[in-house]
Amino acid sequence: MIDDRKALAIQYLADGQLPKTEIAKKLGIARQTIYEWLDNVEFKAELDKRLQQRKVLVEKIIDGKLENAVDSLFELAETTDNARVKAQVLQYIIDRGLGKPVAKHHIEAANNNAHNVSDDILDAEFEEWEVEE
């Protein structure tokens, strides 16, 4: 059964603003109790339900802003000298709103050590990124 403390814990967890330690302090429980609750099927189901509701709400908000983003994109393209970066950000939002896959660019060193990436590797990665745009 989801009592008041569990319901509040679900709210805090779904909001995603506080670490579990802080949530436990606010509820007057041990941090471990939250982990035990997360193992509970009913608690986890309610948290998942709340997270899904939050996701749907955010998607509706984004969908509601989509037309404005498209209008802004055209306005920036027509009126702003430095529209490239702003247009790319708006394009990303529009693509996401339309459900299109959005490319992510990662720079990886052959030895997986970011501190040892040579300038040649970086130049090649940036050239590849610019070509894809």
Disulfide bonds with the S-S distance in Angstrom:
none
